[in-house]
Amino acid sequence: MLPHPKKNQYYPTSLKQQELHMILMVLNEVNGNVTAAAKKLGIHRSTIYRKLGRNTKNEGLSNNNR
């Protein structure tokens, strides 16, 4: 059974929106570390850059997990 939507809570509707939402949530959890986010999501970090559709290397996201 699906949870009842809460008022003023964002629910992505398309698969593309759901993917982007999940990537951004995980990036937030790992403080923008793309390598850590990719590992947590089980995808390659280049996939994150591609899904975001922009050059995020210059927008405060980190490649380093060292």
Gaussian input, Z-matrix of N, CA and C with variables (Angstrom, degrees):
# hf/3-21g

backbone

0 1
 N
 C     1     B1
 C     2     B2     1     A1
 N     3     B3     2     A2     1     D1
 C     4     B4     3     A3     2     D2
 C     5     B5     4     A4     3     D3
 N     6     B6     5     A5     4     D4
 C     7     B7     6     A6     5     D5
 C     8     B8     7     A7     6     D6
 N     9     B9     8     A8     7     D7
 C    10    B10     9     A9     8     D8
 C    11    B11    10    A10     9     D9
 N    12    B12    11    A11    10    D10
 C    13    B13    12    A12    11    D11
 C    14    B14    13    A13    12    D12
 N    15    B15    14    A14    13    D13
 C    16    B16    15    A15    14    D14
 C    17    B17    16    A16    15    D15
 N    18    B18    17    A17    16    D16
 C    19    B19    18    A18    17    D17
 C    20    B20    19    A19    18    D18
 N    21    B21    20    A20    19    D19
 C    22    B22    21    A21    20    D20
 C    23    B23    22    A22    21    D21
 N    24    B24    23    A23    22    D22
 C    25    B25    24    A24    23    D23
 C    26    B26    25    A25    24    D24
 N    27    B27    26    A26    25    D25
 C    28    B28    27    A27    26    D26
 C    29    B29    28    A28    27    D27
 N    30    B30    29    A29    28    D28
 C    31    B31    30    A30    29    D29
 C    32    B32    31    A31    30    D30
 N    33    B33    32    A32    31    D31
 C    34    B34    33    A33    32    D32
 C    35    B35    34    A34    33    D33
 N    36    B36    35    A35    34    D34
 C    37    B37    36    A36    35    D35
 C    38    B38    37    A37    36    D36
 N    39    B39    38    A38    37    D37
 C    40    B40    39    A39    38    D38
 C    41    B41    40    A40    39    D39
 N    42    B42    41    A41    40    D40
 C    43    B43    42    A42    41    D41
 C    44    B44    43    A43    42    D42
 N    45    B45    44    A44    43    D43
 C    46    B46    45    A45    44    D44
 C    47    B47    46    A46    45    D45
 N    48    B48    47    A47    46    D46
 C    49    B49    48    A48    47    D47
 C    50    B50    49    A49    48    D48
 N    51    B51    50    A50    49    D49
 C    52    B52    51    A51    50    D50
 C    53    B53    52    A52    51    D51
 N    54    B54    53    A53    52    D52
 C    55    B55    54    A54    53    D53
 C    56    B56    55    A55    54    D54
 N    57    B57    56    A56    55    D55
 C    58    B58    57    A57    56    D56
 C    59    B59    58    A58    57    D57
 N    60    B60    59    A59    58    D58
 C    61    B61    60    A60    59    D59
 C    62    B62    61    A61    60    D60
 N    63    B63    62    A62    61    D61
 C    64    B64    63    A63    62    D62
 C    65    B65    64    A64    63    D63
 N    66    B66    65    A65    64    D64
 C    67    B67    66    A66    65    D65
 C    68    B68    67    A67    66    D66
 N    69    B69    68    A68    67    D67
 C    70    B70    69    A69    68    D68
 C    71    B71    70    A70    69    D69
 N    72    B72    71    A71    70    D70
 C    73    B73    72    A72    71    D71
 C    74    B74    73    A73    72    D72
 N    75    B75    74    A74    73    D73
 C    76    B76    75    A75    74    D74
 C    77    B77    76    A76    75    D75
 N    78    B78    77    A77    76    D76
 C    79    B79    78    A78    77    D77
 C    80    B80    79    A79    78    D78
 N    81    B81    80    A80    79    D79
 C    82    B82    81    A81    80    D80
 C    83    B83    82    A82    81    D81
 N    84    B84    83    A83    82    D82
 C    85    B85    84    A84    83    D83
 C    86    B86    85    A85    84    D84
 N    87    B87    86    A86    85    D85
 C    88    B88    87    A87    86    D86
 C    89    B89    88    A88    87    D87
 N    90    B90    89    A89    88    D88
 C    91    B91    90    A90    89    D89
 C    92    B92    91    A91    90    D90
 N    93    B93    92    A92    91    D91
 C    94    B94    93    A93    92    D92
 C    95    B95    94    A94    93    D93
 N    96    B96    95    A95    94    D94
 C    97    B97    96    A96    95    D95
 C    98    B98    97    A97    96    D96
 N    99    B99    98    A98    97    D97
 C   100   B100    99    A99    98    D98
 C   101   B101   100   A100    99    D99
 N   102   B102   101   A101   100   D100
 C   103   B103   102   A102   101   D101
 C   104   B104   103   A103   102   D102
 N   105   B105   104   A104   103   D103
 C   106   B106   105   A105   104   D104
 C   107   B107   106   A106   105   D105
 N   108   B108   107   A107   106   D106
 C   109   B109   108   A108   107   D107
 C   110   B110   109   A109   108   D108
 N   111   B111   110   A110   109   D109
 C   112   B112   111   A111   110   D110
 C   113   B113   112   A112   111   D111
 N   114   B114   113   A113   112   D112
 C   115   B115   114   A114   113   D113
 C   116   B116   115   A115   114   D114
 N   117   B117   116   A116   115   D115
 C   118   B118   117   A117   116   D116
 C   119   B119   118   A118   117   D117
 N   120   B120   119   A119   118   D118
 C   121   B121   120   A120   119   D119
 C   122   B122   121   A121   120   D120
 N   123   B123   122   A122   121   D121
 C   124   B124   123   A123   122   D122
 C   125   B125   124   A124   123   D123
 N   126   B126   125   A125   124   D124
 C   127   B127   126   A126   125   D125
 C   128   B128   127   A127   126   D126
 N   129   B129   128   A128   127   D127
 C   130   B130   129   A129   128   D128
 C   131   B131   130   A130   129   D129
 N   132   B132   131   A131   130   D130
 C   133   B133   132   A132   131   D131
 C   134   B134   133   A133   132   D132
 N   135   B135   134   A134   133   D133
 C   136   B136   135   A135   134   D134
 C   137   B137   136   A136   135   D135
 N   138   B138   137   A137   136   D136
 C   139   B139   138   A138   137   D137
 C   140   B140   139   A139   138   D138
 N   141   B141   140   A140   139   D139
 C   142   B142   141   A141   140   D140
 C   143   B143   142   A142   141   D141
 N   144   B144   143   A143   142   D142
 C   145   B145   144   A144   143   D143
 C   146   B146   145   A145   144   D144
 N   147   B147   146   A146   145   D145
 C   148   B148   147   A147   146   D146
 C   149   B149   148   A148   147   D147
 N   150   B150   149   A149   148   D148
 C   151   B151   150   A150   149   D149
 C   152   B152   151   A151   150   D150
 N   153   B153   152   A152   151   D151
 C   154   B154   153   A153   152   D152
 C   155   B155   154   A154   153   D153
 N   156   B156   155   A155   154   D154
 C   157   B157   156   A156   155   D155
 C   158   B158   157   A157   156   D156
 N   159   B159   158   A158   157   D157
 C   160   B160   159   A159   158   D158
 C   161   B161   160   A160   159   D159
 N   162   B162   161   A161   160   D160
 C   163   B163   162   A162   161   D161
 C   164   B164   163   A163   162   D162
 N   165   B165   164   A164   163   D163
 C   166   B166   165   A165   164   D164
 C   167   B167   166   A166   165   D165
 N   168   B168   167   A167   166   D166
 C   169   B169   168   A168   167   D167
 C   170   B170   169   A169   168   D168
 N   171   B171   170   A170   169   D169
 C   172   B172   171   A171   170   D170
 C   173   B173   172   A172   171   D171
 N   174   B174   173   A173   172   D172
 C   175   B175   174   A174   173   D173
 C   176   B176   175   A175   174   D174
 N   177   B177   176   A176   175   D175
 C   178   B178   177   A177   176   D176
 C   179   B179   178   A178   177   D177
 N   180   B180   179   A179   178   D178
 C   181   B181   180   A180   179   D179
 C   182   B182   181   A181   180   D180
 N   183   B183   182   A182   181   D181
 C   184   B184   183   A183   182   D182
 C   185   B185   184   A184   183   D183
 N   186   B186   185   A185   184   D184
 C   187   B187   186   A186   185   D185
 C   188   B188   187   A187   186   D186
 N   189   B189   188   A188   187   D187
 C   190   B190   189   A189   188   D188
 C   191   B191   190   A190   189   D189
 N   192   B192   191   A191   190   D190
 C   193   B193   192   A192   191   D191
 C   194   B194   193   A193   192   D192
 N   195   B195   194   A194   193   D193
 C   196   B196   195   A195   194   D194
 C   197   B197   196   A196   195   D195

   B1=1.4477
   B2=1.5278
   B3=1.3073
   B4=1.4559
   B5=1.5298
   B6=1.3324
   B7=1.4652
   B8=1.5249
   B9=1.3181
   B10=1.4612
   B11=1.5229
   B12=1.3463
   B13=1.4697
   B14=1.5186
   B15=1.3259
   B16=1.4546
   B17=1.5157
   B18=1.2927
   B19=1.4537
   B20=1.5295
   B21=1.3229
   B22=1.4641
   B23=1.5233
   B24=1.3235
   B25=1.4575
   B26=1.5253
   B27=1.3377
   B28=1.4535
   B29=1.5219
   B30=1.3295
   B31=1.4575
   B32=1.5285
   B33=1.3356
   B34=1.4620
   B35=1.5182
   B36=1.3234
   B37=1.4512
   B38=1.5258
   B39=1.3176
   B40=1.4604
   B41=1.5294
   B42=1.3190
   B43=1.4657
   B44=1.5227
   B45=1.3376
   B46=1.4546
   B47=1.5350
   B48=1.3181
   B49=1.4647
   B50=1.5240
   B51=1.3277
   B52=1.4636
   B53=1.5200
   B54=1.3335
   B55=1.4665
   B56=1.5155
   B57=1.3272
   B58=1.4557
   B59=1.5243
   B60=1.3129
   B61=1.4647
   B62=1.5333
   B63=1.3286
   B64=1.4657
   B65=1.5232
   B66=1.3238
   B67=1.4666
   B68=1.5207
   B69=1.3203
   B70=1.4669
   B71=1.5251
   B72=1.3323
   B73=1.4745
   B74=1.5242
   B75=1.3415
   B76=1.4600
   B77=1.5247
   B78=1.3268
   B79=1.4682
   B80=1.5224
   B81=1.3021
   B82=1.4617
   B83=1.5263
   B84=1.3278
   B85=1.4656
   B86=1.5225
   B87=1.3375
   B88=1.4706
   B89=1.5290
   B90=1.3114
   B91=1.4738
   B92=1.5244
   B93=1.3310
   B94=1.4550
   B95=1.5089
   B96=1.3179
   B97=1.4648
   B98=1.5295
   B99=1.3305
   B100=1.4616
   B101=1.5265
   B102=1.3260
   B103=1.4639
   B104=1.5278
   B105=1.3236
   B106=1.4713
   B107=1.5250
   B108=1.3303
   B109=1.4660
   B110=1.5210
   B111=1.3326
   B112=1.4610
   B113=1.5262
   B114=1.3176
   B115=1.4700
   B116=1.5266
   B117=1.3180
   B118=1.4640
   B119=1.5347
   B120=1.3399
   B121=1.4622
   B122=1.5245
   B123=1.3536
   B124=1.4615
   B125=1.5206
   B126=1.3465
   B127=1.4535
   B128=1.5237
   B129=1.3284
   B130=1.4489
   B131=1.5218
   B132=1.3213
   B133=1.4613
   B134=1.5195
   B135=1.3249
   B136=1.4684
   B137=1.5292
   B138=1.3339
   B139=1.4587
   B140=1.5203
   B141=1.3236
   B142=1.4628
   B143=1.5217
   B144=1.3303
   B145=1.4602
   B146=1.5273
   B147=1.3246
   B148=1.4601
   B149=1.5261
   B150=1.3324
   B151=1.4645
   B152=1.5253
   B153=1.3141
   B154=1.4569
   B155=1.5272
   B156=1.3255
   B157=1.4449
   B158=1.5148
   B159=1.3060
   B160=1.4638
   B161=1.5219
   B162=1.2996
   B163=1.4618
   B164=1.5171
   B165=1.3231
   B166=1.4604
   B167=1.5116
   B168=1.3285
   B169=1.4546
   B170=1.5191
   B171=1.3242
   B172=1.4537
   B173=1.5247
   B174=1.3210
   B175=1.4574
   B176=1.5255
   B177=1.3008
   B178=1.4548
   B179=1.5106
   B180=1.3182
   B181=1.4478
   B182=1.5083
   B183=1.2964
   B184=1.4628
   B185=1.5208
   B186=1.3187
   B187=1.4560
   B188=1.5188
   B189=1.2917
   B190=1.4586
   B191=1.5145
   B192=1.3090
   B193=1.4576
   B194=1.5184
   B195=1.3301
   B196=1.4680
   B197=1.4936
   A1=109.26
   A2=116.37
   A3=121.41
   A4=111.07
   A5=116.79
   A6=119.00
   A7=110.27
   A8=115.24
   A9=121.02
   A10=108.94
   A11=117.52
   A12=119.32
   A13=112.17
   A14=115.34
   A15=120.91
   A16=109.12
   A17=116.83
   A18=121.78
   A19=109.73
   A20=116.36
   A21=124.34
   A22=113.66
   A23=118.48
   A24=120.80
   A25=108.36
   A26=116.51
   A27=121.65
   A28=110.25
   A29=115.63
   A30=121.88
   A31=108.61
   A32=117.23
   A33=119.19
   A34=110.83
   A35=116.48
   A36=119.34
   A37=113.84
   A38=118.52
   A39=119.74
   A40=109.90
   A41=115.64
   A42=120.34
   A43=110.34
   A44=116.66
   A45=120.92
   A46=110.59
   A47=117.61
   A48=121.52
   A49=110.89
   A50=117.23
   A51=121.00
   A52=111.00
   A53=117.05
   A54=120.94
   A55=110.85
   A56=116.35
   A57=121.29
   A58=110.92
   A59=116.43
   A60=121.56
   A61=110.70
   A62=116.82
   A63=121.51
   A64=110.62
   A65=117.02
   A66=120.72
   A67=110.09
   A68=116.88
   A69=120.31
   A70=111.79
   A71=117.52
   A72=120.53
   A73=110.51
   A74=116.73
   A75=120.79
   A76=110.39
   A77=117.70
   A78=120.44
   A79=110.73
   A80=116.65
   A81=120.90
   A82=110.77
   A83=116.88
   A84=121.64
   A85=112.53
   A86=116.47
   A87=120.88
   A88=111.41
   A89=115.88
   A90=122.32
   A91=113.43
   A92=116.53
   A93=121.25
   A94=115.91
   A95=118.14
   A96=121.36
   A97=109.00
   A98=115.47
   A99=120.99
   A100=111.66
   A101=117.57
   A102=120.73
   A103=110.61
   A104=116.92
   A105=120.90
   A106=111.02
   A107=116.86
   A108=120.55
   A109=110.65
   A110=116.29
   A111=120.50
   A112=110.76
   A113=116.14
   A114=120.28
   A115=110.63
   A116=116.32
   A117=121.00
   A118=111.58
   A119=115.90
   A120=120.52
   A121=112.87
   A122=116.78
   A123=120.14
   A124=112.85
   A125=116.59
   A126=121.68
   A127=109.16
   A128=117.31
   A129=121.56
   A130=109.23
   A131=116.78
   A132=119.64
   A133=112.14
   A134=117.98
   A135=119.33
   A136=111.24
   A137=116.48
   A138=120.56
   A139=110.55
   A140=116.71
   A141=120.20
   A142=110.02
   A143=116.70
   A144=119.77
   A145=111.30
   A146=116.59
   A147=120.63
   A148=111.08
   A149=116.93
   A150=120.55
   A151=111.75
   A152=116.52
   A153=119.22
   A154=110.96
   A155=116.03
   A156=120.68
   A157=115.32
   A158=116.89
   A159=120.17
   A160=108.57
   A161=116.02
   A162=120.78
   A163=108.56
   A164=116.66
   A165=121.28
   A166=112.33
   A167=118.33
   A168=120.02
   A169=111.18
   A170=116.52
   A171=121.03
   A172=112.62
   A173=117.55
   A174=120.69
   A175=112.40
   A176=117.22
   A177=120.93
   A178=116.11
   A179=118.54
   A180=120.28
   A181=109.37
   A182=115.99
   A183=121.79
   A184=110.68
   A185=115.37
   A186=122.85
   A187=111.42
   A188=117.00
   A189=121.55
   A190=112.29
   A191=115.01
   A192=122.19
   A193=107.87
   A194=116.02
   A195=121.53
   A196=111.10
   D1=133.98
   D2=-179.47
   D3=-78.40
   D4=145.81
   D5=177.74
   D6=-67.92
   D7=149.81
   D8=178.06
   D9=-73.15
   D10=130.43
   D11=-179.75
   D12=-60.88
   D13=136.56
   D14=177.61
   D15=-90.08
   D16=148.49
   D17=179.61
   D18=-61.76
   D19=137.60
   D20=177.97
   D21=65.28
   D22=20.06
   D23=176.95
   D24=-103.57
   D25=137.37
   D26=-177.33
   D27=-79.92
   D28=130.21
   D29=175.13
   D30=-127.28
   D31=108.07
   D32=179.19
   D33=-62.95
   D34=141.67
   D35=-174.40
   D36=-100.98
   D37=-39.00
   D38=-179.62
   D39=-94.53
   D40=163.38
   D41=178.23
   D42=-61.33
   D43=-41.06
   D44=179.07
   D45=-61.04
   D46=-42.52
   D47=177.66
   D48=-65.88
   D49=-38.74
   D50=179.09
   D51=-64.98
   D52=-42.39
   D53=177.86
   D54=-61.56
   D55=-48.35
   D56=-179.55
   D57=-61.39
   D58=-43.35
   D59=179.41
   D60=-60.48
   D61=-44.83
   D62=-179.42
   D63=-65.15
   D64=-44.00
   D65=179.30
   D66=-61.03
   D67=-45.89
   D68=-179.04
   D69=-65.95
   D70=-36.95
   D71=177.56
   D72=-63.28
   D73=-45.04
   D74=-178.91
   D75=-68.76
   D76=-41.15
   D77=176.27
   D78=-58.27
   D79=-39.57
   D80=177.27
   D81=-63.60
   D82=-41.85
   D83=179.83
   D84=-62.32
   D85=-33.70
   D86=-176.59
   D87=-104.45
   D88=21.79
   D89=176.67
   D90=54.47
   D91=40.70
   D92=175.26
   D93=80.51
   D94=6.98
   D95=-179.60
   D96=-78.72
   D97=104.34
   D98=-175.12
   D99=-63.86
   D100=-39.31
   D101=179.79
   D102=-62.54
   D103=-45.43
   D104=179.55
   D105=-66.22
   D106=-39.56
   D107=178.88
   D108=-64.34
   D109=-43.72
   D110=179.54
   D111=-61.41
   D112=-42.56
   D113=178.97
   D114=-63.04
   D115=-43.22
   D116=-179.43
   D117=-65.91
   D118=-35.68
   D119=-179.40
   D120=-84.73
   D121=-14.40
   D122=-179.22
   D123=76.56
   D124=29.55
   D125=178.77
   D126=-129.54
   D127=166.57
   D128=177.58
   D129=-78.60
   D130=148.77
   D131=-177.30
   D132=-64.24
   D133=-28.25
   D134=176.45
   D135=-64.89
   D136=-28.17
   D137=176.53
   D138=-65.34
   D139=-37.84
   D140=177.55
   D141=-62.25
   D142=-47.77
   D143=178.74
   D144=-59.95
   D145=-42.22
   D146=-179.11
   D147=-66.30
   D148=-43.88
   D149=-179.47
   D150=-65.73
   D151=-33.77
   D152=177.93
   D153=-73.23
   D154=-23.31
   D155=173.81
   D156=70.75
   D157=26.73
   D158=178.12
   D159=-157.15
   D160=168.42
   D161=178.52
   D162=-82.84
   D163=91.42
   D164=-175.98
   D165=-81.34
   D166=-8.09
   D167=179.56
   D168=-60.35
   D169=-30.20
   D170=-178.84
   D171=-98.92
   D172=10.67
   D173=-176.06
   D174=-118.63
   D175=34.99
   D176=172.93
   D177=86.44
   D178=6.32
   D179=177.16
   D180=-97.11
   D181=144.68
   D182=-173.31
   D183=-105.97
   D184=142.49
   D185=174.35
   D186=-91.74
   D187=-19.11
   D188=-168.87
   D189=-84.24
   D190=136.13
   D191=173.49
   D192=-125.87
   D193=26.96
   D194=-176.33
   D195=-103.71

